[in-house]
Amino acid sequence: MVPGTGRGTYKSILLECSPAGDMLQIQGAMACAVFLGLLLLIALAAPSQGKRLGPTARLRHSRFLDPSNVIFLRWDFDLEAEVITFELQVRTAGWVGLGITNRYSSVGSDLVVGGVLPDGNVYFSDQHLVDEDTLEEDGSQDAVLLELREDAVYTTMRFSRPFRSCDPHDQDITSDTMSVQAAYGLDDTLRLHRERTFVKSIFLLQVVHPDDLDVPEDTVIHDLEITDFLIPEDDTTYACTFLPLPIVNKKHHIYKFEPKVITRNETMVHHIILYACGNASVLPTGISDCYGADPAFSLCSQIIVGWAVGGTSYQFPDDVGISIGTPLDPQWIRLEIHYSNFHNLPGLYDSSGIRVYYTARLRKYDMGVLQLGFFTFPIHFIPPGADAFSSYGLCKTDKFEEMNGTPMPDLQVYGYLLHTHLAGRALQAVQYRNGTQLRTICKDDSYDFNLQETRDLPHRVEIKPGDELLIECHYQTLDRDSLTFGGPSTMNEMCLIFLFYYPRNNISSCMGYPDIIYVAHELGEEASDSMEAMMAMNNVEWTPESIKKAEKACKEAQQMVIIKTIDETVENTTGWIPEIIPPPRGPCLESSGGKVEPQDKIPAGSRAAPAALSGSGTATLRCLSLAALLFGQGALSWLLATLQAGV
């Protein structure tokens, strides 16, 4: 159950304007009045420039942060202003805290803490962890208190903070997966206890919420699932079967999908994918190993939807959908389920799959999915003991139109799904046109294997024929003492990004891999063919120096690019890995700290911060110039006169 406000008496503090000190009461009151008048003037006279979130605004996103559902988080954000608002609600009468941390170490993480004392006074502070147990107040207070209350059940704290402050103790909030840390106490003694401290991976900046999307009244639900499949007692199983899509007498659109995972098997189901089959395909019956002795069970390679660990349901934007019911649409799909039975448990049956929602209310565009990355087979290798190792997969689109068979419009990309296995730490897709880097389409520098979900882009991205697309994946293998190869097992690796786009075409995938013979020679190993070169990797003594040498050789080697269509037509081409230029970071929000990284293009990049609340819950106005005060007074007088004239 989502927690509510509770019953009984409560103590609360809302955003209010107060003078900063006894000696400045008159000036502070005047400045406060001018400030509020200007805010009102802007609200009445100016068009909205984003989602401005106050102390009572509805926050669209929410999540429990602990297994017992004691800690509930709501949040929302303003992409233009680069400000995020959190509301933390905890079943306690003590202090509460929320911040951003590193998934691998809590040291250095930030934590905004607050609470209500027994006498009704509140406390609120922007802090950071000096070590795993010790909090220290930041020199710059960058969190703005909006509300803090306590009732018979909950302590609730709402505050806002910039995506990127200039305080070196504040973690940036980005479009990456964020490690959100929440903690609380049973009383107002501010001390961390590990049993009451929780970290959860969340993609905070999801621009679309399901509540924002249309739900057709004529929705029909259809399940595509495996039936009573006995999960083998093997570490890794890829089970495939072929199923018909819904039979309809005219065109419909699938507009939403969600996983249908049997509860008792949740820890074993790694991913579920639906592949569209060409209508000329001759398909086998039954259930078998997708990539085993019978190659027929690996037919059909154009992904239409996919789910992986940590993902939930996904609804397409209101103007796109998966077309079914026309002669050009697929009639059958291949259902692929990856099981990871690491404990080799016997006698487990499964009936998992994908549930789709479809409608006769047609959308404007038919959508497709383009699979990009490093071709998944053992030429992809990652050395053991690597603190960091990068792999690359190149896609060249200049053959797309020829392979599509008909003129192909530009691709409009609106969403994406990232995928590696356990050693993956970061991924990105970079677009090039005419040899020049155009943009980073999507990325996650804090990738979490346990949170693989379809994400929307903040703005749609256009891909033209001839563009090059580069996928870069970063790995860490400090916990491994042998080579990790590309492959299907969870202990193998992958480097994949799926782009959701419209209008649909016939291209299924565009994947790259390096000339492994060149790589072997650069590492001082003899090899005359690809198999010898792969085997030669086992002869290398892996040191920090040889790891860097291997990474450099893989990046400098010629890339073999494999392009595939829905009808299993394959074309090969070649290319070279272009350089990736990191985009400059924007300015931080001005504070008394000063956080400027070497990669920042604007050395003193900062912008003025809005008025912030002090620890006592009162607003401290920044110094206003005389000109600003006079302008404010004039504007306020004009506003009052205008309002009176209109009465």
Buried (B, 14 or more C-beta within 10 A) or exposed (E): EEBEEBEEEBBBBBBEBBBBEEEEEEBBEBBBBBBEBBEBBEEEEEEEEEBBBEBEBEBBBBEBBBEEEBBBBBBBBBBEBBBBBBBBBBBBBBBBBBBBBBBEEBEBBBBBBBBBEEEEEBBBBBBBBEEEEEBEEBEBBBBBBBBBBBBEBBBBBBBBBBBBBBBBBBBBBBBBBBBBBBBBBEEBEBEBEEEBBBBBBBBBBBEBEEEEEEEBEEEBEBEBBBEEBEBBEEBBBBBBBBBEBBEBEEBBBBBBBBBBBBEEBEEBBBBBBBBBBBEEBEBBEEBBBBBEEBEBBBBBBBBBBBBBBBBEBBBBBBEBBBBBBEEEBBBBBBBBBBBBBEEEEEEBEBBBBBBBBBBBBEBEBBBBBBBBBBBBBBBBBBBBBBEBBBBBBBBBBEBBBEBBEEEBEEBBBBBBBBBBBBBBBBBBBBBBEEEEBBBBBBBBEBBBBEBBBBBBBEEBBBBBBBBBBBBBBBBBBEEBEEBBBBBBBBBBBBBBBBBBBBBBBBBBBBBBBBBBBBBBBBBEBEBEEBEBBBEBBEEBEBEEEBBBBBBEBBBBBBBBBBBBBBBBBEBEBEBEBBEBEEEEBBBBBBBEBEBBEEEBEEEEBBEEBEBBBBBEBBBBBEEBEEEBBEBBBEBBEEBEEEEEEEE
